[in-house]
Structures are given as structure tokens and as C-alpha cells.
Amino acid sequence: MEPYLSTVPTGVVYMQAPGPPSVLVYGQEKVGVPGPGQVRVRQAAIGVNFVDTYFRNGSFAVNSFPFVPGVEAAGTIEAVGSDITGFRVGDRVAYHFVVGAYAEVRLMPTNGLVHLPDEITLAEAAAVTTKGLMAWALLRRIYLVQADSVVLVHAAGGGVGSLTARWARALGATVIGTVGTTAKLAVVQPYLDYAIATDEEDFAARVLEITNGQGVDVVYDGVGQATFAASVPVVKPGGTLVLYGSSSGRPQPVAPAVLAQRQLTVVSPVLGTYLPTQATLAQAAAEVYAALQQGWFGELTTQTYPLAEAAQAHADLEARRTTGSVLLLP
């Protein structure tokens, strides 16, 4: 007999039109039996990523409404459809960038699903999978950080920023990190070599002071407009600026003459480019989970909200009031 059939309504967050966080509405739905190539996942924790706000506010086009946002969660498979191989009822799984995550239970294809090691909790998986995959791409594919690298991580208290900073330090790099407020310094100082609060210091001047005027090898910037232009002068000639997010808005592009004169590389990565196949995703996720198990991420910092309070989670994330990974709990 198929377990957990669709007779009991479960929680879901949806929107009928793009707009501010208040467009996110909590309701109930009945989730049916999975079709061919699908599984039904009962989700224990849902990751909130900044990209979710782009779907919500209309920056990213949505084809039809009502629309269920969210791209990441972890849970347990409770039913499988036909034509499924490699996954079965009871498997603990997480996924990356499969839209429709803000739900207690959902149907989805197995493309994008990864198995979880027994030692990792579902909450940990929801906190590190997508953000950890981005950190993996930043450190191991886009710019290969070495033991002698000097790196600058903006928003070092955020989900991607904190994992990137911790992982870089585990690799032996010297890590300088910025946070938006002095209140966040105490959180990030344990895993940074140097911590800068941009509300009290000129981060560019401080970075040059720390590096004796030499600058850094690479900047990882998830903030954008508020930090990107001022980051250009602190990169060594031949260095790299990686703009992986724009929480403060899109920055103006760097003048080609500046890039050419100092031989700088600017990268605005799309994570999916580095995860072209299911096998690549599985291998990258395994590296992320291994880093977590080895203690490289330290004690994970998470901020949790009930699923019904997704609108508040979005408001806090956009206002940069959150620290670490943001989770919705069904």
C-alpha cells in the first residue's frame, strides 16, 4: 500500500503575483500520488536563499500563478512513482534548485536529488546544500584557493559567505571578511583572520592596511552595489573578483580599461554551469558534506522560522538582519 496518500492537507506557501514579502501566503494543499519519474518528499527543513526573493519580487520571471517559491530543502521520500531508479521510500535526500520548495510535502523529479550521509541531519543538509555548492564552486572551480591565498569575503556572516570563509580558512588561506554591522562581528570573528564591519570602517582602506598595500588574490562578493566598486582597488594585479550575488542591487560594470590595465578577471557565476550532470552534482555535494563532517564549517549558524512565516524570513533576509543559513520549518 502506498504510504501517506493525499487525503490529509499539508502546508504550503504560495504567491498570486510578484511583489513585497507580504505576497507570500500560507495555505493548505493536498499532494497526490507521484507520477512516472517522480517522488513525493516530506520535507523537514527548507533552505531560504536570496534567489528566492528574485522570484518573489519579479526580478526573475514566473510563468504562471499561483507560484510556490523556494529551490532547496531536505526530507524523506515517502512515495515513488514508476520508472524510478536509485531512490526508494525512506531515503533521506536533499536537493538543489528545484523550484517549489516552500511546502511541507511536494512532488518532484529525482533530477537534482542527492542522498544524505547518515551522520548529517536534515536541518544541516537544508542549511548547507545549495549554499555549500556555491562555496564549492567559488573555491574549487572559479578561483582555486590555495594555502597561501589571501581572500576577501563580503557578507561573511551570511549563508554562502560564512561557508566560503570557513572553507577557505580550512584550506589554509588568509581570510578577511566583512559584515554590514558591528553587531555581527562577534559571530564571524571566530572563523575569520580579520573581520571588518562596514558600518564603522572603510573596508577598502582596512584591507590594504592588513595586506601592507598588496591587496587580495580574490574577492567573493554576494552584496553587489554597496561593495563591488570599492573592492576593485583592493585586488592584486592579475587577481579575480567574483560577483555571485547582489543583495544590495546590481553594481555598475568595471571599465574594461581598468580590467585590462591591472589584468583583473571578473566572474558572475551561474551555479548550474558548474553542475552540468547528476553525477557532477552528486560529487560536488559529497565534497560539501565531507567538509561539514570534517568540521570545516564549524558549528553551523542558522536562523529558523515556521513555514507559515516565510514572508518575515524574506523581509529579514532582504534587510540583512539574518545571520548564517535561513531555514523554514514545516
C-alpha positions as CSV (number, residue, x, y, z in Angstrom):
1,M,0.0,0.0,0.0
2,E,1.3,3.5,-0.9
3,P,2.0,5.3,2.4
4,Y,0.8,8.8,3.2
5,L,-1.8,9.3,0.4
6,S,-3.1,12.7,-0.4
7,T,-6.1,12.8,1.9
8,V,-4.5,14.9,4.6
9,P,-3.9,18.6,3.7
10,T,-0.3,19.8,4.2
11,G,1.2,23.3,4.5
12,V,2.4,25.3,1.5
13,V,3.5,28.9,0.9
14,Y,2.4,30.4,-2.5
15,M,2.0,33.8,-4.2
16,Q,-0.6,35.0,-6.7
17,A,1.5,37.9,-8.1
18,P,5.0,39.3,-7.7
19,G,5.7,41.9,-5.0
20,P,7.0,42.6,-1.5
21,P,7.3,39.8,1.1
22,S,3.6,40.2,2.0
23,V,2.6,38.5,-1.2
24,L,3.7,35.2,0.3
25,V,0.6,33.4,1.7
26,Y,0.5,30.3,3.8
27,G,-2.2,27.8,3.0
28,Q,-3.1,24.1,2.7
29,E,-2.9,21.7,-0.2
30,K,-3.5,18.0,-0.9
31,V,-0.4,16.4,-2.6
32,G,-1.2,13.5,-4.8
33,V,0.5,10.3,-5.8
34,P,3.8,10.7,-7.7
35,G,3.6,10.1,-11.4
36,P,6.2,8.4,-13.6
37,G,9.7,9.7,-12.8
38,Q,8.5,11.5,-9.6
39,V,8.9,11.0,-5.9
40,R,7.0,12.5,-3.0
41,V,9.2,14.1,-0.3
42,R,8.1,15.0,3.2
43,Q,10.3,18.0,3.9
44,A,11.9,18.5,7.3
45,A,13.7,21.8,6.6
46,I,13.6,24.3,3.7
47,G,16.5,26.5,2.8
48,V,15.8,30.2,2.1
49,N,18.2,31.6,-0.5
50,F,18.5,35.2,-1.8
51,V,17.4,34.0,-5.2
52,D,14.0,33.2,-3.7
53,T,13.5,37.0,-3.3
54,Y,14.1,37.5,-7.0
55,F,11.4,35.0,-7.9
56,R,9.1,36.7,-5.4
57,N,9.7,40.4,-6.4
58,G,9.6,39.8,-10.2
59,S,13.3,40.1,-11.0
60,F,13.1,36.5,-12.2
61,A,10.1,35.7,-14.4
62,V,7.4,33.3,-13.2
63,N,5.5,31.5,-15.9
64,S,2.2,31.0,-14.0
65,F,0.4,31.6,-10.7
66,P,-0.2,30.5,-8.0
67,F,3.6,30.0,-7.7
68,V,5.4,28.2,-4.9
69,P,8.9,29.7,-4.4
70,G,12.0,28.1,-2.9
71,V,14.7,26.0,-4.5
72,E,16.2,23.9,-1.7
73,A,15.1,21.5,1.1
74,A,15.8,18.3,2.8
75,G,13.5,15.5,3.8
76,T,12.5,11.9,3.4
77,I,11.0,10.1,0.4
78,E,7.6,8.8,1.3
79,A,6.4,7.5,-2.1
80,V,7.9,6.8,-5.5
81,G,6.3,6.7,-9.0
82,S,7.2,4.4,-11.8
83,D,10.5,4.5,-13.7
84,I,12.5,5.4,-10.6
85,T,16.0,4.0,-10.1
86,G,18.4,4.9,-7.3
87,F,15.8,6.2,-4.9
88,R,13.3,4.4,-2.7
89,V,10.8,5.1,0.1
90,G,12.6,6.0,3.3
91,D,15.7,7.6,1.6
92,R,16.9,10.8,3.2
93,V,17.5,13.3,0.5
94,A,18.3,17.0,-0.3
95,Y,18.1,18.9,-3.5
96,H,19.4,22.0,-5.2
97,F,17.5,24.4,-7.4
98,V,14.2,22.5,-8.0
99,V,11.6,25.3,-7.7
100,G,8.6,24.7,-5.4
101,A,10.4,24.1,-2.1
102,Y,8.1,26.1,0.3
103,A,5.9,23.2,1.1
104,E,5.5,20.6,3.8
105,V,5.2,17.8,1.2
106,R,5.9,18.0,-2.5
107,L,6.2,16.0,-5.8
108,M,9.4,16.3,-7.7
109,P,11.6,14.6,-10.2
110,T,14.7,12.8,-9.0
111,N,16.9,15.1,-11.1
112,G,18.6,17.3,-8.6
113,L,18.1,14.9,-5.6
114,V,21.1,13.7,-3.7
115,H,21.4,11.1,-1.0
116,L,22.5,12.2,2.5
117,P,25.1,10.6,4.7
118,D,23.6,9.1,7.9
119,E,25.7,11.5,10.0
120,I,24.1,14.6,8.6
121,T,20.8,15.8,9.9
122,L,18.0,17.0,7.6
123,A,18.3,20.5,9.0
124,E,22.1,20.6,8.4
125,A,21.5,19.4,4.8
126,A,19.0,22.2,4.2
127,A,21.4,24.7,5.6
128,V,24.4,23.7,3.6
129,T,23.4,22.1,0.3
130,T,22.8,25.0,-2.1
131,K,25.0,27.4,-0.2
132,G,27.7,24.8,0.2
133,L,27.6,24.0,-3.5
134,M,28.1,27.7,-4.3
135,A,31.0,27.8,-1.9
136,W,32.4,24.7,-3.6
137,A,32.2,26.4,-7.0
138,L,33.7,29.6,-5.7
139,L,36.7,27.9,-4.0
140,R,37.3,24.8,-6.1
141,R,36.2,25.8,-9.6
142,I,36.0,29.6,-10.2
143,Y,39.2,30.6,-8.3
144,L,41.2,27.7,-6.8
145,V,42.1,28.8,-3.3
146,Q,45.5,27.7,-2.0
147,A,47.2,27.7,1.4
148,D,49.0,31.0,0.5
149,S,45.9,32.7,-0.9
150,V,44.6,36.0,0.6
151,V,40.8,36.3,0.1
152,L,38.2,38.9,0.9
153,V,34.7,37.6,1.6
154,H,31.8,40.1,1.7
155,A,28.8,39.3,3.8
156,A,30.9,36.8,5.7
157,G,28.1,36.3,8.2
158,G,25.6,35.2,5.5
159,G,24.8,31.8,4.3
160,V,27.2,31.5,1.4
161,G,29.7,33.9,2.8
162,S,30.1,32.1,6.1
163,L,30.6,28.7,4.5
164,T,33.0,30.2,1.9
165,A,35.1,31.9,4.6
166,R,35.2,28.8,6.8
167,W,36.1,26.5,3.9
168,A,38.8,28.9,2.6
169,R,40.4,29.1,6.1
170,A,40.3,25.3,6.3
171,L,42.3,25.2,3.1
172,G,44.9,27.4,4.7
173,A,44.1,30.8,3.2
174,T,44.2,34.1,5.0
175,V,40.6,35.2,5.2
176,I,39.4,38.8,5.5
177,G,35.6,39.1,5.9
178,T,33.1,42.0,6.0
179,V,29.8,42.3,7.7
180,G,27.2,45.1,7.5
181,T,27.0,45.9,11.2
182,T,29.2,45.9,14.3
183,A,26.6,43.6,15.9
184,K,27.6,40.8,13.6
185,L,31.4,41.0,14.4
186,A,31.2,38.6,17.4
187,V,29.6,36.0,15.2
188,V,32.2,36.0,12.4
189,Q,35.4,36.7,14.3
190,P,36.0,33.1,15.4
191,Y,36.3,31.9,11.8
192,L,38.0,34.9,10.2
193,D,41.6,36.1,10.3
194,Y,40.3,39.7,10.1
195,A,36.8,40.9,10.5
196,I,35.5,44.3,9.3
197,A,32.2,46.0,10.0
198,T,31.4,48.2,7.1
199,D,29.2,50.5,9.2
200,E,32.2,51.7,11.2
201,E,35.2,51.2,8.9
202,D,36.2,51.9,5.3
203,F,36.7,48.2,4.3
204,A,39.0,49.0,1.3
205,A,41.4,51.1,3.4
206,R,41.4,48.4,6.1
207,V,42.1,45.6,3.6
208,L,45.0,47.5,2.1
209,E,46.3,48.1,5.7
210,I,46.0,44.4,6.6
211,T,47.8,43.4,3.4
212,N,50.5,46.1,3.6
213,G,49.2,47.6,0.4
214,Q,49.4,44.3,-1.6
215,G,45.7,43.6,-1.8
216,V,44.0,40.3,-2.0
217,D,44.1,37.5,-4.6
218,V,40.3,37.1,-4.9
219,V,37.1,38.9,-3.7
220,Y,34.0,36.9,-3.2
221,D,31.1,39.4,-3.3
222,G,27.5,38.5,-2.7
223,V,26.5,42.0,-1.8
224,G,27.0,43.9,-5.1
225,Q,26.3,47.6,-5.4
226,A,27.3,48.5,-1.9
227,T,30.7,46.8,-2.0
228,F,31.8,45.9,-5.6
229,A,33.2,49.2,-6.9
230,A,35.2,49.7,-3.7
231,S,36.6,46.2,-3.9
232,V,38.3,46.7,-7.3
233,P,41.3,48.7,-5.9
234,V,42.0,46.0,-3.2
235,V,42.6,43.2,-5.7
236,K,46.1,42.5,-6.7
237,P,47.1,42.9,-10.3
238,G,46.1,39.7,-12.0
239,G,43.5,38.9,-9.3
240,T,39.9,37.9,-9.5
241,L,36.6,39.5,-8.5
242,V,33.7,37.1,-8.2
243,L,30.2,38.6,-8.1
244,Y,28.0,35.8,-7.1
245,G,25.1,37.8,-5.7
246,S,23.6,41.3,-5.5
247,S,21.7,41.6,-2.2
248,S,22.2,45.4,-2.3
249,G,21.5,45.8,-6.0
250,R,23.5,45.2,-9.2
251,P,26.7,47.1,-9.4
252,Q,27.9,49.1,-12.3
253,P,30.3,47.1,-14.5
254,V,34.0,47.8,-14.2
255,A,35.5,49.8,-17.0
256,P,37.3,47.5,-19.5
257,A,40.3,49.8,-19.4
258,V,40.7,49.2,-15.6
259,L,40.4,45.5,-16.0
260,A,42.9,45.4,-18.9
261,Q,45.4,47.7,-17.1
262,R,45.5,45.6,-14.0
263,Q,44.8,42.3,-15.7
264,L,41.8,41.6,-13.5
265,T,39.2,38.9,-14.0
266,V,35.6,39.5,-13.2
267,V,33.3,36.4,-12.9
268,S,29.5,36.5,-12.4
269,P,28.9,32.7,-12.0
270,V,25.7,30.7,-12.6
271,L,26.0,27.7,-10.3
272,G,24.3,25.4,-12.7
273,T,27.1,25.9,-15.2
274,Y,29.4,24.0,-12.7
275,L,26.9,21.2,-12.1
276,P,26.0,20.1,-15.6
277,T,25.1,16.5,-14.8
278,Q,23.6,14.5,-12.0
279,A,26.9,12.8,-11.4
280,T,28.7,16.2,-11.1
281,L,26.1,17.3,-8.6
282,A,26.4,14.1,-6.5
283,Q,30.2,14.5,-6.4
284,A,30.1,18.2,-5.5
285,A,27.5,17.5,-2.8
286,A,29.7,14.7,-1.4
287,E,32.6,17.2,-1.1
288,V,30.3,19.7,0.7
289,Y,29.0,17.1,3.1
290,A,32.6,15.8,3.7
291,A,33.7,19.4,4.6
292,L,30.8,19.6,7.0
293,Q,31.7,16.2,8.6
294,Q,35.3,17.2,8.9
295,G,34.3,20.2,11.0
296,W,35.4,22.8,8.4
297,F,32.1,24.7,8.7
298,G,32.4,24.7,12.5
299,E,29.1,24.9,14.3
300,L,26.5,25.9,11.7
301,T,24.8,29.2,12.3
302,T,21.1,29.0,11.3
303,Q,18.1,31.3,11.8
304,T,14.8,29.4,11.7
305,Y,11.2,30.4,11.0
306,P,8.0,28.4,10.8
307,L,7.0,27.8,7.2
308,A,3.9,30.0,7.8
309,E,6.3,32.9,8.5
310,A,8.1,32.8,5.1
311,A,7.2,36.5,4.5
312,Q,9.0,37.6,7.6
313,A,12.0,35.4,6.7
314,H,12.2,37.3,3.3
315,A,11.8,40.7,4.9
316,D,14.7,39.9,7.4
317,L,16.9,38.5,4.7
318,E,16.5,41.5,2.4
319,A,17.1,43.9,5.3
320,R,20.3,41.9,6.1
321,R,19.0,41.1,9.6
322,T,19.8,37.4,9.3
323,T,23.0,35.5,10.2
324,G,24.0,32.3,8.7
325,S,21.6,30.0,6.8
326,V,17.9,30.8,7.0
327,L,15.6,27.8,7.3
328,L,11.8,27.4,7.2
329,L,10.5,24.6,9.3
330,P,7.2,22.9,8.3
